[in-house]
Amino acid sequence: MITTVSAKLFIAPLIPMVTGLLILAAGKKPNLREAFSVVGAVLTFLTVLSLLPFVLAGGTAEFTLATLYPGISVKFHLDGLGMLFAGTASSLWIAAALYCIGYLRGLKEHAQTRFYFCYAVSVGAGLGVAFSGSLFTLYLFYELISIFTYPLVMHHQDADGYYGGRKYLIYLMFTSKAFLLPAMALTYVLCGTLDFSVGEVLGGIFPQGADPTLVTITFLLFLFGFAKAGIMPLHTWLPDAMVAPTPVSALLHAVVVVKAGVFALCRVMLSLFGVGLLERTGLGLFTAYFVSFTIIVASVIALTRTNLKARLAYSTVSQLSYIILGVALLTPNAITGGLLHITNHAFSKITLFFCAGAIAVASGKKDIREFGGLGYRMPFTMIAFGLASLSLIGIPPVSGFVSKWFLSLGAMDTRNGIILAVLMTSSLLNAGYFVPIFLTAFFGTPPAGELVITGSLEKTPLVALMVVPLFVCGLISVLLGIFPDLLLRIIGLLTGR
């Protein structure tokens, strides 16, 4: 029987997609188009938020749209993990919808109707991933994200845009076909179903007698198939996609795309394989070591980039692997830290990209070496940048500290000094590529030959429309560190804490 709660699992992804159609209908009427975007974002968030009390009460719900074959269905499911991702994506869409108005109008971007349409549909597909009750459903929405974010990546329609968009689509579509489809086929052969085992993380769906070699092959296909997770060496599409407008970069790095990748991998690890199987086969520890390489190397590369968006892109490659690392360690503390970082990283990273966009619109600067004195002309922007940077470095009381605290506890639970050293080293590298940006903005001098101009760059209406959401997101990244209880309760429903 379809209940109100189960129906909302289908309605929540549908609202952004209907919003996209309304945006198309609005055509070249910018006020109406932007109003649809903001209203759609708010309605989506309220729909997702209405599910929270049910989840906190320990409830689960399912909604099967269609059964194509025994064990293969388009199914939606509500649990703590899906709620975490859906709540994060839907709330950040509100901030992004407001920010886009100032950014797109400020730069007089072309094809704004197409932009808003694809943005809305991409968020809807992301919510579909969050509420997927089967691997088949997750795969459909995962592919939908790739299709509708491609026009956003190549939005500028110049040589760089076409190159970045082409690489983006080839990497994501090739890996999903070459690795995910065989992984799904093997899963069905071994298990007889593609439905997730939800509600607990120990058992998974693989039978006790499943061939260990086939299980290992299936897992590795998933690990490389979800290329949106940005694990090296299948990560280079991500920095090249930075040719897109900054709100798209925020969508890629914080709201939907890469989060869909790491969420899907976490869902597969916890709800297909299960903690017990990953521990017995050693696949969990293997994955932890494998992504540790990405954490360190991507941080080192970020140190070498002077373009702000490029540095943030490699930061994202590194930070995403924290999430996978936590789940791969398979202890309650580590899983808690990894899943917490889905939300904590999202609010921090969207703040940083919003800051990069505001700086570009207000001052035209993109190179970190030219930021001298910018902190006094854009104080709210740079303060928000500082707060979000502290979060990703892992300084208390900002939210990223809580994630890294639980990750460190998880590493100590396993008595793994190597992983603990990776976490400590990466935090130092994070400080190495974030702190100089803030110091340059407030204590550096303007580039040689540039006139020293005083006065705020944040007072114009369009820039202010960008600064308000980025500053609010920066403050939320602090509040999530001081008051992490709600997120911990949601994750605790999955880990049994």
HUMOMO-V604990 format. One record per backbone hydrogen bond with DSSP energy under -1.0 kcal/mol. NH is the residue of the N-H (numbers start at 1). CO is the residue of the C=O. If there is no record, write none. Layout:
BEGIN
nh->NH co->CO
nh->NH co->CO
END
This chain:
BEGIN
nh->7 co->3
nh->8 co->4
nh->10 co->7
nh->11 co->7
nh->12 co->8
nh->14 co->10
nh->15 co->11
nh->18 co->14
nh->19 co->15
nh->20 co->16
nh->21 co->17
nh->22 co->18
nh->23 co->19
nh->24 co->20
nh->25 co->21
nh->26 co->22
nh->27 co->23
nh->29 co->26
nh->30 co->28
nh->33 co->29
nh->34 co->30
nh->35 co->31
nh->36 co->32
nh->37 co->33
nh->38 co->34
nh->39 co->35
nh->40 co->36
nh->41 co->37
nh->42 co->38
nh->43 co->39
nh->44 co->40
nh->45 co->41
nh->46 co->42
nh->47 co->43
nh->48 co->44
nh->49 co->45
nh->50 co->46
nh->51 co->48
nh->52 co->49
nh->55 co->51
nh->56 co->52
nh->57 co->53
nh->58 co->55
nh->59 co->54
nh->63 co->76
nh->65 co->74
nh->66 co->74
nh->68 co->72
nh->69 co->72
nh->72 co->69
nh->74 co->66
nh->76 co->63
nh->77 co->131
nh->78 co->61
nh->83 co->79
nh->84 co->80
nh->85 co->81
nh->86 co->82
nh->87 co->83
nh->88 co->84
nh->89 co->85
nh->90 co->86
nh->91 co->87
nh->92 co->88
nh->93 co->89
nh->95 co->91
nh->96 co->92
nh->97 co->93
nh->98 co->94
nh->99 co->95
nh->100 co->96
nh->102 co->98
nh->103 co->99
nh->104 co->100
nh->105 co->101
nh->106 co->102
nh->107 co->103
nh->109 co->104
nh->115 co->111
nh->116 co->112
nh->117 co->113
nh->118 co->114
nh->119 co->115
nh->120 co->116
nh->121 co->117
nh->122 co->118
nh->123 co->119
nh->124 co->120
nh->125 co->121
nh->126 co->122
nh->127 co->123
nh->128 co->124
nh->129 co->125
nh->130 co->126
nh->131 co->127
nh->132 co->129
nh->133 co->75
nh->135 co->194
nh->138 co->134
nh->139 co->135
nh->140 co->136
nh->141 co->137
nh->142 co->138
nh->143 co->139
nh->144 co->140
nh->145 co->141
nh->146 co->142
nh->147 co->143
nh->148 co->144
nh->149 co->145
nh->150 co->146
nh->153 co->149
nh->154 co->150
nh->155 co->152
nh->157 co->154
nh->162 co->158
nh->163 co->159
nh->164 co->160
nh->165 co->161
nh->166 co->162
nh->167 co->163
nh->168 co->164
nh->169 co->165
nh->170 co->166
nh->171 co->167
nh->172 co->168
nh->173 co->169
nh->174 co->170
nh->175 co->171
nh->176 co->172
nh->177 co->173
nh->178 co->174
nh->179 co->175
nh->180 co->175
nh->181 co->176
nh->183 co->179
nh->184 co->180
nh->185 co->181
nh->186 co->182
nh->187 co->183
nh->188 co->184
nh->189 co->185
nh->190 co->186
nh->191 co->187
nh->192 co->188
nh->194 co->71
nh->196 co->133
nh->197 co->271
nh->205 co->272
nh->210 co->207
nh->215 co->211
nh->216 co->212
nh->217 co->213
nh->218 co->214
nh->219 co->215
nh->220 co->216
nh->221 co->217
nh->222 co->218
nh->223 co->219
nh->224 co->220
nh->225 co->221
nh->226 co->222
nh->227 co->225
nh->229 co->226
nh->230 co->227
nh->234 co->231
nh->238 co->235
nh->240 co->236
nh->241 co->237
nh->242 co->239
nh->244 co->241
nh->248 co->245
nh->249 co->245
nh->250 co->246
nh->251 co->247
nh->252 co->248
nh->253 co->249
nh->254 co->250
nh->255 co->250
nh->256 co->251
nh->257 co->251
nh->258 co->252
nh->260 co->256
nh->261 co->257
nh->262 co->258
nh->263 co->259
nh->264 co->260
nh->265 co->261
nh->266 co->262
nh->267 co->263
nh->268 co->264
nh->269 co->265
nh->270 co->266
nh->271 co->267
nh->272 co->268
nh->273 co->268
nh->274 co->269
nh->275 co->201
nh->276 co->202
nh->278 co->274
nh->279 co->275
nh->280 co->276
nh->281 co->277
nh->284 co->278
nh->286 co->282
nh->287 co->283
nh->288 co->284
nh->289 co->285
nh->290 co->286
nh->291 co->287
nh->292 co->288
nh->293 co->289
nh->295 co->291
nh->296 co->292
nh->297 co->293
nh->298 co->294
nh->300 co->296
nh->301 co->297
nh->302 co->298
nh->303 co->299
nh->304 co->301
nh->305 co->302
nh->308 co->366
nh->311 co->307
nh->312 co->308
nh->313 co->309
nh->314 co->310
nh->315 co->311
nh->316 co->312
nh->317 co->313
nh->318 co->314
nh->319 co->315
nh->320 co->316
nh->324 co->320
nh->325 co->321
nh->326 co->322
nh->327 co->323
nh->328 co->324
nh->329 co->325
nh->330 co->327
nh->335 co->331
nh->336 co->332
nh->337 co->333
nh->338 co->334
nh->339 co->335
nh->340 co->336
nh->341 co->337
nh->342 co->339
nh->344 co->340
nh->345 co->341
nh->347 co->343
nh->348 co->344
nh->349 co->345
nh->350 co->346
nh->351 co->347
nh->352 co->348
nh->353 co->349
nh->354 co->350
nh->355 co->351
nh->356 co->352
nh->357 co->353
nh->358 co->354
nh->359 co->355
nh->360 co->356
nh->361 co->357
nh->362 co->358
nh->363 co->359
nh->368 co->306
nh->370 co->367
nh->371 co->368
nh->373 co->440
nh->374 co->371
nh->375 co->441
nh->378 co->374
nh->382 co->378
nh->383 co->379
nh->384 co->380
nh->385 co->381
nh->386 co->382
nh->387 co->383
nh->388 co->384
nh->389 co->385
nh->390 co->386
nh->391 co->387
nh->392 co->388
nh->393 co->389
nh->394 co->390
nh->395 co->390
nh->398 co->395
nh->399 co->477
nh->401 co->398
nh->403 co->399
nh->404 co->400
nh->405 co->401
nh->406 co->402
nh->407 co->403
nh->408 co->404
nh->409 co->405
nh->410 co->406
nh->411 co->407
nh->412 co->408
nh->413 co->409
nh->414 co->410
nh->416 co->411
nh->420 co->416
nh->421 co->417
nh->422 co->418
nh->423 co->419
nh->424 co->420
nh->425 co->421
nh->426 co->422
nh->427 co->423
nh->428 co->424
nh->429 co->425
nh->430 co->426
nh->431 co->427
nh->432 co->428
nh->433 co->429
nh->434 co->430
nh->435 co->431
nh->438 co->434
nh->439 co->435
nh->440 co->436
nh->441 co->437
nh->442 co->438
nh->443 co->439
nh->444 co->440
nh->450 co->447
nh->457 co->377
nh->464 co->460
nh->465 co->461
nh->466 co->463
nh->467 co->463
nh->468 co->464
nh->470 co->466
nh->471 co->467
nh->472 co->468
nh->473 co->469
nh->474 co->470
nh->475 co->471
nh->476 co->472
nh->477 co->473
nh->479 co->475
nh->480 co->476
nh->481 co->478
nh->482 co->478
nh->483 co->479
nh->488 co->484
nh->489 co->485
nh->490 co->486
nh->491 co->487
nh->492 co->488
nh->493 co->489
nh->494 co->491
nh->495 co->491
nh->496 co->492
END
